[in-house]
Amino acid sequence: MTFDIIQSVHTSIVGDEIYLEYTDGDGTRHFFLRDYDRHTNYYYDEDGLGLKIISSGGYYIMSDDNGNEYKFDRTDGLLKQTRDENGNGYNIEYQNNKLRQIVQVN
């Protein structure tokens, strides 16, 4: 059993391609491939979910077309923050790779 808030993004190599592998709250893995044709640094999901990920600073930031954002730490890959289009969300804290605290932000 996992909590829906336990999500992660990690680098994964498949063949000759570098993918970002997103594991959602129910454990489903989704793969994102960089789209060099668009001349951006975004990785787009292969499942057609409308998700994209960009690496910014020490984070992977995943967003959708509705303005929702999910921030993952690049070091451990764990979800650290969520925000919706209105700025509501959660800050997620870990200690020794264990969930410590979830703080709602409005």
Backbone torsions as a table, in degrees:
resi	resn	phi	psi	omega
1	MET	NA	137.2	175.0
2	THR	-130.0	159.2	173.9
3	PHE	-87.1	146.7	-179.7
4	ASP	-59.2	-26.8	-177.6
5	ILE	-76.3	-16.9	179.3
6	ILE	-81.5	100.0	-178.8
7	GLN	-135.6	159.5	-178.5
8	SER	-152.5	160.2	172.8
9	VAL	-132.2	129.8	178.4
10	HIS	-137.6	156.4	173.2
11	THR	-76.9	140.0	179.9
12	SER	-139.8	135.7	178.6
13	ILE	-105.4	123.5	178.0
14	VAL	-124.5	113.0	-174.4
15	GLY	63.6	-123.2	178.6
16	ASP	-100.6	2.2	-175.2
17	GLU	-101.5	144.0	173.2
18	ILE	-98.6	120.6	179.3
19	TYR	-111.9	160.0	164.2
20	LEU	-103.0	131.0	-178.2
21	GLU	-109.0	114.4	179.8
22	TYR	-101.5	125.0	175.2
23	THR	-106.4	117.6	-176.5
24	ASP	-83.4	-175.8	-173.0
25	GLY	-64.0	-23.2	178.6
26	ASP	-100.2	7.1	175.8
27	GLY	94.1	-1.0	178.0
28	THR	-71.3	134.4	178.7
29	ARG	-97.0	134.6	177.9
30	HIS	-124.4	138.4	-177.9
31	PHE	-108.1	138.9	-179.4
32	PHE	-120.2	132.6	179.5
33	LEU	-119.6	139.2	178.8
34	ARG	-68.4	134.3	179.6
35	ASP	-99.2	94.8	-177.4
36	TYR	-70.7	-22.0	180.0
37	ASP	-66.1	-28.1	-179.3
38	ARG	-85.9	-4.2	179.1
39	HIS	55.0	42.4	175.3
40	THR	-125.7	172.9	176.5
41	ASN	-98.4	15.1	-179.7
42	TYR	-82.5	145.7	170.1
43	TYR	-106.3	133.1	-176.4
44	TYR	-112.2	143.4	-178.2
45	ASP	-69.8	146.0	-179.3
46	GLU	-87.8	-5.1	-177.2
47	ASP	-92.8	-4.2	-179.1
48	GLY	74.5	27.3	-179.3
49	LEU	-83.0	-6.7	-178.8
50	GLY	79.0	23.4	-179.8
51	LEU	-101.5	148.3	174.3
52	LYS	-142.9	153.1	-178.4
53	ILE	-130.0	137.7	173.0
54	ILE	-128.4	146.6	175.1
55	SER	-91.3	124.6	-178.5
56	SER	-140.5	116.9	-176.7
57	GLY	60.8	-129.9	-179.7
58	GLY	-94.7	19.9	-174.4
59	TYR	-130.5	154.1	162.1
60	TYR	-99.3	128.5	179.4
61	ILE	-115.0	116.5	179.0
62	MET	-101.7	134.6	-179.9
63	SER	-137.5	162.4	175.7
64	ASP	-123.8	179.5	-177.1
65	ASP	-73.2	-10.1	-178.6
66	ASN	-95.2	3.0	178.3
67	GLY	90.5	8.5	176.3
68	ASN	-81.7	142.9	-178.2
69	GLU	-134.3	141.3	179.3
70	TYR	-129.5	125.2	-176.7
71	LYS	-110.0	123.2	-178.7
72	PHE	-114.8	135.9	176.6
73	ASP	-69.8	130.3	-178.7
74	ARG	-72.0	-23.2	-178.3
75	THR	-71.9	-53.1	-178.2
76	ASP	-106.1	-8.4	177.3
77	GLY	79.5	0.1	-173.3
78	LEU	-83.5	147.8	176.7
79	LEU	-66.2	126.5	-177.5
80	LYS	-113.8	-22.6	-174.9
81	GLN	-158.9	143.3	171.6
82	THR	-126.4	149.6	175.5
83	ARG	-147.3	139.4	172.7
84	ASP	-98.5	-178.2	-175.4
85	GLU	-62.8	-18.7	179.5
86	ASN	-97.8	3.2	179.7
87	GLY	89.2	0.8	176.7
88	ASN	-79.3	146.4	179.0
89	GLY	177.7	-157.8	-177.7
90	TYR	-138.2	143.7	166.9
91	ASN	-105.2	128.8	-176.2
92	ILE	-113.9	127.0	-178.3
93	GLU	-115.8	141.7	177.9
94	TYR	-123.1	153.1	172.3
95	GLN	-136.3	122.0	-176.5
96	ASN	54.7	44.1	179.6
97	ASN	60.7	21.5	174.9
98	LYS	-119.8	139.3	179.8
99	LEU	-57.9	125.2	-177.4
100	ARG	-108.2	-43.2	-172.3
101	GLN	-159.9	143.2	172.0
102	ILE	-122.4	124.5	-178.4
103	VAL	-117.6	123.5	178.2
104	GLN	-77.8	135.9	-179.7
105	VAL	-122.7	123.5	178.7
106	ASN	-120.2	NA	NA
